[in-house]
Amino acid sequence: PCDAGIIAAWKAHYRNDTISLVISKYEDNPQMSAKEVYCLPLLDAKQVVNSSWKHVSCKTILNCWKHTQIIAALNQQPPSSSTP
């Protein structure tokens, strides 16, 4: 299911969050070089990763699971009987 769109959704949010942070850093100090603006401390990078994951909705994850049809296949299997 991760290859079915969950990773793509996370990456899109990650890019947006990273760009927002970079723009904010540049607006705070316009004299910074491009290299300095894009250099994120480890704590900032961790926060961007966490924030990006929180933006991936439950609906997106559910749709990705549905797309793979794994859940449907599990629901179609006959129940195993515990009686002989």
Gaussian input, Z-matrix of N, CA and C with variables (Angstrom, degrees):
# hf/3-21g

backbone

0 1
 N
 C     1     B1
 C     2     B2     1     A1
 N     3     B3     2     A2     1     D1
 C     4     B4     3     A3     2     D2
 C     5     B5     4     A4     3     D3
 N     6     B6     5     A5     4     D4
 C     7     B7     6     A6     5     D5
 C     8     B8     7     A7     6     D6
 N     9     B9     8     A8     7     D7
 C    10    B10     9     A9     8     D8
 C    11    B11    10    A10     9     D9
 N    12    B12    11    A11    10    D10
 C    13    B13    12    A12    11    D11
 C    14    B14    13    A13    12    D12
 N    15    B15    14    A14    13    D13
 C    16    B16    15    A15    14    D14
 C    17    B17    16    A16    15    D15
 N    18    B18    17    A17    16    D16
 C    19    B19    18    A18    17    D17
 C    20    B20    19    A19    18    D18
 N    21    B21    20    A20    19    D19
 C    22    B22    21    A21    20    D20
 C    23    B23    22    A22    21    D21
 N    24    B24    23    A23    22    D22
 C    25    B25    24    A24    23    D23
 C    26    B26    25    A25    24    D24
 N    27    B27    26    A26    25    D25
 C    28    B28    27    A27    26    D26
 C    29    B29    28    A28    27    D27
 N    30    B30    29    A29    28    D28
 C    31    B31    30    A30    29    D29
 C    32    B32    31    A31    30    D30
 N    33    B33    32    A32    31    D31
 C    34    B34    33    A33    32    D32
 C    35    B35    34    A34    33    D33
 N    36    B36    35    A35    34    D34
 C    37    B37    36    A36    35    D35
 C    38    B38    37    A37    36    D36
 N    39    B39    38    A38    37    D37
 C    40    B40    39    A39    38    D38
 C    41    B41    40    A40    39    D39
 N    42    B42    41    A41    40    D40
 C    43    B43    42    A42    41    D41
 C    44    B44    43    A43    42    D42
 N    45    B45    44    A44    43    D43
 C    46    B46    45    A45    44    D44
 C    47    B47    46    A46    45    D45
 N    48    B48    47    A47    46    D46
 C    49    B49    48    A48    47    D47
 C    50    B50    49    A49    48    D48
 N    51    B51    50    A50    49    D49
 C    52    B52    51    A51    50    D50
 C    53    B53    52    A52    51    D51
 N    54    B54    53    A53    52    D52
 C    55    B55    54    A54    53    D53
 C    56    B56    55    A55    54    D54
 N    57    B57    56    A56    55    D55
 C    58    B58    57    A57    56    D56
 C    59    B59    58    A58    57    D57
 N    60    B60    59    A59    58    D58
 C    61    B61    60    A60    59    D59
 C    62    B62    61    A61    60    D60
 N    63    B63    62    A62    61    D61
 C    64    B64    63    A63    62    D62
 C    65    B65    64    A64    63    D63
 N    66    B66    65    A65    64    D64
 C    67    B67    66    A66    65    D65
 C    68    B68    67    A67    66    D66
 N    69    B69    68    A68    67    D67
 C    70    B70    69    A69    68    D68
 C    71    B71    70    A70    69    D69
 N    72    B72    71    A71    70    D70
 C    73    B73    72    A72    71    D71
 C    74    B74    73    A73    72    D72
 N    75    B75    74    A74    73    D73
 C    76    B76    75    A75    74    D74
 C    77    B77    76    A76    75    D75
 N    78    B78    77    A77    76    D76
 C    79    B79    78    A78    77    D77
 C    80    B80    79    A79    78    D78
 N    81    B81    80    A80    79    D79
 C    82    B82    81    A81    80    D80
 C    83    B83    82    A82    81    D81
 N    84    B84    83    A83    82    D82
 C    85    B85    84    A84    83    D83
 C    86    B86    85    A85    84    D84
 N    87    B87    86    A86    85    D85
 C    88    B88    87    A87    86    D86
 C    89    B89    88    A88    87    D87
 N    90    B90    89    A89    88    D88
 C    91    B91    90    A90    89    D89
 C    92    B92    91    A91    90    D90
 N    93    B93    92    A92    91    D91
 C    94    B94    93    A93    92    D92
 C    95    B95    94    A94    93    D93
 N    96    B96    95    A95    94    D94
 C    97    B97    96    A96    95    D95
 C    98    B98    97    A97    96    D96
 N    99    B99    98    A98    97    D97
 C   100   B100    99    A99    98    D98
 C   101   B101   100   A100    99    D99
 N   102   B102   101   A101   100   D100
 C   103   B103   102   A102   101   D101
 C   104   B104   103   A103   102   D102
 N   105   B105   104   A104   103   D103
 C   106   B106   105   A105   104   D104
 C   107   B107   106   A106   105   D105
 N   108   B108   107   A107   106   D106
 C   109   B109   108   A108   107   D107
 C   110   B110   109   A109   108   D108
 N   111   B111   110   A110   109   D109
 C   112   B112   111   A111   110   D110
 C   113   B113   112   A112   111   D111
 N   114   B114   113   A113   112   D112
 C   115   B115   114   A114   113   D113
 C   116   B116   115   A115   114   D114
 N   117   B117   116   A116   115   D115
 C   118   B118   117   A117   116   D116
 C   119   B119   118   A118   117   D117
 N   120   B120   119   A119   118   D118
 C   121   B121   120   A120   119   D119
 C   122   B122   121   A121   120   D120
 N   123   B123   122   A122   121   D121
 C   124   B124   123   A123   122   D122
 C   125   B125   124   A124   123   D123
 N   126   B126   125   A125   124   D124
 C   127   B127   126   A126   125   D125
 C   128   B128   127   A127   126   D126
 N   129   B129   128   A128   127   D127
 C   130   B130   129   A129   128   D128
 C   131   B131   130   A130   129   D129
 N   132   B132   131   A131   130   D130
 C   133   B133   132   A132   131   D131
 C   134   B134   133   A133   132   D132
 N   135   B135   134   A134   133   D133
 C   136   B136   135   A135   134   D134
 C   137   B137   136   A136   135   D135
 N   138   B138   137   A137   136   D136
 C   139   B139   138   A138   137   D137
 C   140   B140   139   A139   138   D138
 N   141   B141   140   A140   139   D139
 C   142   B142   141   A141   140   D140
 C   143   B143   142   A142   141   D141
 N   144   B144   143   A143   142   D142
 C   145   B145   144   A144   143   D143
 C   146   B146   145   A145   144   D144
 N   147   B147   146   A146   145   D145
 C   148   B148   147   A147   146   D146
 C   149   B149   148   A148   147   D147
 N   150   B150   149   A149   148   D148
 C   151   B151   150   A150   149   D149
 C   152   B152   151   A151   150   D150
 N   153   B153   152   A152   151   D151
 C   154   B154   153   A153   152   D152
 C   155   B155   154   A154   153   D153
 N   156   B156   155   A155   154   D154
 C   157   B157   156   A156   155   D155
 C   158   B158   157   A157   156   D156
 N   159   B159   158   A158   157   D157
 C   160   B160   159   A159   158   D158
 C   161   B161   160   A160   159   D159
 N   162   B162   161   A161   160   D160
 C   163   B163   162   A162   161   D161
 C   164   B164   163   A163   162   D162
 N   165   B165   164   A164   163   D163
 C   166   B166   165   A165   164   D164
 C   167   B167   166   A166   165   D165
 N   168   B168   167   A167   166   D166
 C   169   B169   168   A168   167   D167
 C   170   B170   169   A169   168   D168
 N   171   B171   170   A170   169   D169
 C   172   B172   171   A171   170   D170
 C   173   B173   172   A172   171   D171
 N   174   B174   173   A173   172   D172
 C   175   B175   174   A174   173   D173
 C   176   B176   175   A175   174   D174
 N   177   B177   176   A176   175   D175
 C   178   B178   177   A177   176   D176
 C   179   B179   178   A178   177   D177
 N   180   B180   179   A179   178   D178
 C   181   B181   180   A180   179   D179
 C   182   B182   181   A181   180   D180
 N   183   B183   182   A182   181   D181
 C   184   B184   183   A183   182   D182
 C   185   B185   184   A184   183   D183
 N   186   B186   185   A185   184   D184
 C   187   B187   186   A186   185   D185
 C   188   B188   187   A187   186   D186
 N   189   B189   188   A188   187   D187
 C   190   B190   189   A189   188   D188
 C   191   B191   190   A190   189   D189
 N   192   B192   191   A191   190   D190
 C   193   B193   192   A192   191   D191
 C   194   B194   193   A193   192   D192
 N   195   B195   194   A194   193   D193
 C   196   B196   195   A195   194   D194
 C   197   B197   196   A196   195   D195
 N   198   B198   197   A197   196   D196
 C   199   B199   198   A198   197   D197
 C   200   B200   199   A199   198   D198
 N   201   B201   200   A200   199   D199
 C   202   B202   201   A201   200   D200
 C   203   B203   202   A202   201   D201
 N   204   B204   203   A203   202   D202
 C   205   B205   204   A204   203   D203
 C   206   B206   205   A205   204   D204
 N   207   B207   206   A206   205   D205
 C   208   B208   207   A207   206   D206
 C   209   B209   208   A208   207   D207
 N   210   B210   209   A209   208   D208
 C   211   B211   210   A210   209   D209
 C   212   B212   211   A211   210   D210
 N   213   B213   212   A212   211   D211
 C   214   B214   213   A213   212   D212
 C   215   B215   214   A214   213   D213
 N   216   B216   215   A215   214   D214
 C   217   B217   216   A216   215   D215
 C   218   B218   217   A217   216   D216
 N   219   B219   218   A218   217   D217
 C   220   B220   219   A219   218   D218
 C   221   B221   220   A220   219   D219
 N   222   B222   221   A221   220   D220
 C   223   B223   222   A222   221   D221
 C   224   B224   223   A223   222   D222
 N   225   B225   224   A224   223   D223
 C   226   B226   225   A225   224   D224
 C   227   B227   226   A226   225   D225
 N   228   B228   227   A227   226   D226
 C   229   B229   228   A228   227   D227
 C   230   B230   229   A229   228   D228
 N   231   B231   230   A230   229   D229
 C   232   B232   231   A231   230   D230
 C   233   B233   232   A232   231   D231
 N   234   B234   233   A233   232   D232
 C   235   B235   234   A234   233   D233
 C   236   B236   235   A235   234   D234
 N   237   B237   236   A236   235   D235
 C   238   B238   237   A237   236   D236
 C   239   B239   238   A238   237   D237
 N   240   B240   239   A239   238   D238
 C   241   B241   240   A240   239   D239
 C   242   B242   241   A241   240   D240
 N   243   B243   242   A242   241   D241
 C   244   B244   243   A243   242   D242
 C   245   B245   244   A244   243   D243
 N   246   B246   245   A245   244   D244
 C   247   B247   246   A246   245   D245
 C   248   B248   247   A247   246   D246
 N   249   B249   248   A248   247   D247
 C   250   B250   249   A249   248   D248
 C   251   B251   250   A250   249   D249

   B1=1.4554
   B2=1.5300
   B3=1.3254
   B4=1.4624
   B5=1.5217
   B6=1.3365
   B7=1.4581
   B8=1.5218
   B9=1.3200
   B10=1.4636
   B11=1.5230
   B12=1.3136
   B13=1.4568
   B14=1.5094
   B15=1.3158
   B16=1.4657
   B17=1.5255
   B18=1.3174
   B19=1.4614
   B20=1.5226
   B21=1.3192
   B22=1.4681
   B23=1.5241
   B24=1.3217
   B25=1.4687
   B26=1.5258
   B27=1.3344
   B28=1.4597
   B29=1.5266
   B30=1.3324
   B31=1.4663
   B32=1.5242
   B33=1.3202
   B34=1.4671
   B35=1.5292
   B36=1.3213
   B37=1.4678
   B38=1.5270
   B39=1.3266
   B40=1.4668
   B41=1.5272
   B42=1.3320
   B43=1.4671
   B44=1.5257
   B45=1.3255
   B46=1.4660
   B47=1.5270
   B48=1.3213
   B49=1.4640
   B50=1.5263
   B51=1.3313
   B52=1.4624
   B53=1.5224
   B54=1.3240
   B55=1.4630
   B56=1.5283
   B57=1.3236
   B58=1.4695
   B59=1.5273
   B60=1.3259
   B61=1.4601
   B62=1.5256
   B63=1.3180
   B64=1.4644
   B65=1.5306
   B66=1.3181
   B67=1.4655
   B68=1.5266
   B69=1.3129
   B70=1.4642
   B71=1.5285
   B72=1.3397
   B73=1.4660
   B74=1.5191
   B75=1.3323
   B76=1.4617
   B77=1.5299
   B78=1.3341
   B79=1.4642
   B80=1.5268
   B81=1.3275
   B82=1.4623
   B83=1.5249
   B84=1.3298
   B85=1.4620
   B86=1.5277
   B87=1.3356
   B88=1.4735
   B89=1.5306
   B90=1.3332
   B91=1.4659
   B92=1.5329
   B93=1.3213
   B94=1.4690
   B95=1.5247
   B96=1.3183
   B97=1.4636
   B98=1.5245
   B99=1.3227
   B100=1.4681
   B101=1.5296
   B102=1.3243
   B103=1.4624
   B104=1.5290
   B105=1.3211
   B106=1.4652
   B107=1.5260
   B108=1.3304
   B109=1.4627
   B110=1.5243
   B111=1.3321
   B112=1.4657
   B113=1.5232
   B114=1.3247
   B115=1.4614
   B116=1.5288
   B117=1.3270
   B118=1.4600
   B119=1.5234
   B120=1.3236
   B121=1.4685
   B122=1.5277
   B123=1.2993
   B124=1.4611
   B125=1.5276
   B126=1.3158
   B127=1.4634
   B128=1.5308
   B129=1.3420
   B130=1.4679
   B131=1.5244
   B132=1.3231
   B133=1.4659
   B134=1.5259
   B135=1.3290
   B136=1.4694
   B137=1.5227
   B138=1.3105
   B139=1.4610
   B140=1.5272
   B141=1.3293
   B142=1.4667
   B143=1.5263
   B144=1.3225
   B145=1.4681
   B146=1.5296
   B147=1.3251
   B148=1.4672
   B149=1.5199
   B150=1.3167
   B151=1.4639
   B152=1.5248
   B153=1.3133
   B154=1.4674
   B155=1.5193
   B156=1.3288
   B157=1.4641
   B158=1.5248
   B159=1.3348
   B160=1.4660
   B161=1.5273
   B162=1.3298
   B163=1.4635
   B164=1.5282
   B165=1.3271
   B166=1.4666
   B167=1.5261
   B168=1.3095
   B169=1.4669
   B170=1.5299
   B171=1.3112
   B172=1.4678
   B173=1.5250
   B174=1.3217
   B175=1.4665
   B176=1.5284
   B177=1.3300
   B178=1.4648
   B179=1.5223
   B180=1.3147
   B181=1.4648
   B182=1.5229
   B183=1.3211
   B184=1.4620
   B185=1.5261
   B186=1.3328
   B187=1.4688
   B188=1.5248
   B189=1.3256
   B190=1.4654
   B191=1.5256
   B192=1.3263
   B193=1.4650
   B194=1.5255
   B195=1.3262
   B196=1.4685
   B197=1.5248
   B198=1.3314
   B199=1.4593
   B200=1.5292
   B201=1.3168
   B202=1.4695
   B203=1.5195
   B204=1.3105
   B205=1.4630
   B206=1.5274
   B207=1.3089
   B208=1.4634
   B209=1.5220
   B210=1.3230
   B211=1.4663
   B212=1.5214
   B213=1.3238
   B214=1.4635
   B215=1.5270
   B216=1.3245
   B217=1.4647
   B218=1.5269
   B219=1.3132
   B220=1.4647
   B221=1.5228
   B222=1.3352
   B223=1.4612
   B224=1.5256
   B225=1.3332
   B226=1.4565
   B227=1.5224
   B228=1.3139
   B229=1.4567
   B230=1.5199
   B231=1.3209
   B232=1.4662
   B233=1.5218
   B234=1.3158
   B235=1.4657
   B236=1.5228
   B237=1.2993
   B238=1.4653
   B239=1.5206
   B240=1.3043
   B241=1.4696
   B242=1.5180
   B243=1.2969
   B244=1.4596
   B245=1.5235
   B246=1.3406
   B247=1.4672
   B248=1.5202
   B249=1.3190
   B250=1.4755
   B251=1.5009
   A1=112.26
   A2=117.49
   A3=118.24
   A4=110.44
   A5=117.12
   A6=120.97
   A7=111.98
   A8=117.26
   A9=121.15
   A10=112.01
   A11=117.94
   A12=119.23
   A13=115.62
   A14=118.34
   A15=119.81
   A16=110.04
   A17=117.54
   A18=120.80
   A19=110.32
   A20=117.64
   A21=120.94
   A22=110.95
   A23=116.91
   A24=120.69
   A25=110.20
   A26=116.60
   A27=120.14
   A28=110.94
   A29=117.18
   A30=120.74
   A31=111.55
   A32=117.05
   A33=120.38
   A34=110.15
   A35=116.32
   A36=119.50
   A37=110.77
   A38=116.77
   A39=121.15
   A40=110.55
   A41=116.39
   A42=119.82
   A43=110.96
   A44=116.49
   A45=120.04
   A46=111.48
   A47=116.96
   A48=120.64
   A49=111.24
   A50=117.02
   A51=120.84
   A52=110.58
   A53=116.79
   A54=120.36
   A55=110.41
   A56=117.20
   A57=120.54
   A58=110.77
   A59=116.79
   A60=120.89
   A61=111.18
   A62=117.27
   A63=121.70
   A64=110.29
   A65=116.96
   A66=120.51
   A67=110.08
   A68=115.99
   A69=120.45
   A70=110.99
   A71=116.96
   A72=120.70
   A73=110.96
   A74=117.12
   A75=120.77
   A76=110.98
   A77=116.63
   A78=119.79
   A79=111.37
   A80=116.86
   A81=120.72
   A82=111.92
   A83=117.08
   A84=121.27
   A85=109.64
   A86=118.29
   A87=121.28
   A88=114.45
   A89=117.91
   A90=120.19
   A91=112.62
   A92=117.35
   A93=120.16
   A94=110.40
   A95=115.60
   A96=119.85
   A97=109.16
   A98=115.90
   A99=120.39
   A100=110.41
   A101=116.26
   A102=120.04
   A103=110.53
   A104=116.68
   A105=120.42
   A106=111.56
   A107=115.91
   A108=120.24
   A109=110.40
   A110=117.39
   A111=121.18
   A112=113.56
   A113=117.94
   A114=121.19
   A115=108.27
   A116=115.76
   A117=120.63
   A118=110.36
   A119=116.77
   A120=118.48
   A121=109.59
   A122=116.34
   A123=121.66
   A124=111.88
   A125=117.52
   A126=120.70
   A127=110.79
   A128=117.09
   A129=120.24
   A130=111.05
   A131=116.34
   A132=120.13
   A133=110.58
   A134=116.80
   A135=121.25
   A136=110.42
   A137=116.85
   A138=120.47
   A139=111.43
   A140=116.93
   A141=120.36
   A142=109.90
   A143=117.09
   A144=120.95
   A145=110.19
   A146=117.05
   A147=120.79
   A148=111.62
   A149=116.34
   A150=120.58
   A151=110.73
   A152=116.26
   A153=120.79
   A154=111.00
   A155=117.19
   A156=120.40
   A157=110.61
   A158=116.95
   A159=120.43
   A160=111.79
   A161=116.98
   A162=120.87
   A163=112.91
   A164=117.84
   A165=120.51
   A166=106.73
   A167=115.83
   A168=119.92
   A169=112.08
   A170=114.01
   A171=120.26
   A172=110.04
   A173=115.63
   A174=120.15
   A175=110.68
   A176=117.13
   A177=120.87
   A178=110.19
   A179=116.75
   A180=120.92
   A181=110.33
   A182=116.72
   A183=120.75
   A184=111.31
   A185=116.97
   A186=120.34
   A187=111.58
   A188=117.09
   A189=120.15
   A190=110.84
   A191=116.79
   A192=120.07
   A193=110.16
   A194=116.37
   A195=119.73
   A196=110.68
   A197=116.60
   A198=121.46
   A199=111.62
   A200=117.10
   A201=119.91
   A202=112.32
   A203=116.97
   A204=124.55
   A205=112.59
   A206=117.04
   A207=120.67
   A208=109.90
   A209=116.05
   A210=120.17
   A211=110.19
   A212=117.54
   A213=120.76
   A214=110.48
   A215=116.96
   A216=120.57
   A217=110.78
   A218=117.06
   A219=119.92
   A220=110.86
   A221=116.77
   A222=120.52
   A223=111.96
   A224=118.66
   A225=121.95
   A226=112.86
   A227=118.00
   A228=120.46
   A229=109.19
   A230=116.75
   A231=118.50
   A232=109.97
   A233=116.63
   A234=118.42
   A235=110.36
   A236=115.51
   A237=119.17
   A238=108.30
   A239=114.90
   A240=118.53
   A241=109.12
   A242=115.09
   A243=119.32
   A244=111.53
   A245=116.47
   A246=119.43
   A247=109.83
   A248=117.81
   A249=120.29
   A250=113.69
   D1=-26.72
   D2=179.23
   D3=-64.10
   D4=-38.54
   D5=178.53
   D6=-73.89
   D7=-12.10
   D8=-177.44
   D9=-86.40
   D10=5.15
   D11=175.44
   D12=137.93
   D13=-13.89
   D14=-178.83
   D15=-66.02
   D16=-45.80
   D17=179.60
   D18=-64.89
   D19=-41.27
   D20=179.26
   D21=-61.95
   D22=-41.09
   D23=178.43
   D24=-64.47
   D25=-43.62
   D26=178.93
   D27=-63.03
   D28=-44.06
   D29=-179.90
   D30=-61.14
   D31=-39.60
   D32=179.29
   D33=-62.85
   D34=-44.40
   D35=177.95
   D36=-66.83
   D37=-37.73
   D38=179.25
   D39=-61.95
   D40=-45.55
   D41=178.78
   D42=-61.10
   D43=-46.11
   D44=179.96
   D45=-62.07
   D46=-44.70
   D47=-179.46
   D48=-66.00
   D49=-39.47
   D50=178.90
   D51=-65.21
   D52=-45.40
   D53=179.61
   D54=-62.86
   D55=-40.55
   D56=177.62
   D57=-60.70
   D58=-42.26
   D59=179.02
   D60=-65.98
   D61=-42.30
   D62=179.66
   D63=-63.63
   D64=-44.00
   D65=178.77
   D66=-62.40
   D67=-42.34
   D68=178.50
   D69=-61.36
   D70=-43.97
   D71=178.20
   D72=-62.00
   D73=-41.35
   D74=-179.20
   D75=-67.71
   D76=-40.58
   D77=179.42
   D78=-65.27
   D79=-32.87
   D80=177.28
   D81=-70.14
   D82=-31.93
   D83=-178.32
   D84=-147.12
   D85=85.91
   D86=-177.02
   D87=-64.67
   D88=-13.64
   D89=-179.81
   D90=-81.21
   D91=-6.15
   D92=-179.58
   D93=-67.36
   D94=144.25
   D95=175.16
   D96=-75.46
   D97=163.83
   D98=179.48
   D99=-60.26
   D100=-38.11
   D101=179.76
   D102=-63.36
   D103=-42.05
   D104=179.82
   D105=-67.61
   D106=-38.35
   D107=-178.72
   D108=-64.87
   D109=-41.88
   D110=-176.61
   D111=-83.03
   D112=-9.97
   D113=178.53
   D114=-81.20
   D115=109.39
   D116=-178.33
   D117=-101.25
   D118=131.53
   D119=172.60
   D120=-61.50
   D121=156.34
   D122=-176.28
   D123=-57.72
   D124=-40.30
   D125=-179.86
   D126=-63.62
   D127=-42.69
   D128=177.60
   D129=-62.95
   D130=-42.15
   D131=179.53
   D132=-62.37
   D133=-41.69
   D134=178.18
   D135=-62.65
   D136=-41.58
   D137=179.97
   D138=-66.31
   D139=-36.92
   D140=177.44
   D141=-65.79
   D142=-42.62
   D143=178.43
   D144=-60.42
   D145=-47.48
   D146=179.96
   D147=-63.60
   D148=-44.66
   D149=179.78
   D150=-62.00
   D151=-41.75
   D152=-179.55
   D153=-63.33
   D154=-40.97
   D155=179.39
   D156=-65.65
   D157=-37.80
   D158=179.30
   D159=-65.76
   D160=-25.26
   D161=178.93
   D162=-78.67
   D163=-16.35
   D164=176.75
   D165=-74.96
   D166=116.46
   D167=-173.39
   D168=-77.52
   D169=157.72
   D170=175.54
   D171=-61.91
   D172=-34.68
   D173=179.30
   D174=-63.19
   D175=-40.52
   D176=177.86
   D177=-61.73
   D178=-45.85
   D179=-179.64
   D180=-63.45
   D181=-44.50
   D182=178.97
   D183=-61.67
   D184=-43.31
   D185=178.67
   D186=-62.62
   D187=-36.87
   D188=178.09
   D189=-66.58
   D190=-39.64
   D191=176.89
   D192=-64.65
   D193=-41.71
   D194=178.79
   D195=-63.78
   D196=-39.17
   D197=-178.94
   D198=-61.65
   D199=-35.90
   D200=-179.50
   D201=-75.97
   D202=-16.81
   D203=-179.76
   D204=63.32
   D205=20.36
   D206=177.23
   D207=-69.21
   D208=-44.94
   D209=-178.51
   D210=-64.08
   D211=-42.94
   D212=179.45
   D213=-61.55
   D214=-40.18
   D215=179.42
   D216=-65.33
   D217=-38.20
   D218=178.50
   D219=-67.70
   D220=-37.14
   D221=-179.66
   D222=-71.34
   D223=-23.51
   D224=-177.48
   D225=-86.80
   D226=-12.83
   D227=179.62
   D228=-70.20
   D229=138.67
   D230=178.03
   D231=-65.93
   D232=142.67
   D233=179.38
   D234=-65.70
   D235=142.53
   D236=178.30
   D237=-79.82
   D238=132.66
   D239=-179.41
   D240=-88.90
   D241=137.70
   D242=179.53
   D243=-92.23
   D244=-5.21
   D245=178.20
   D246=-98.16
   D247=140.98
   D248=-178.82
   D249=-72.50

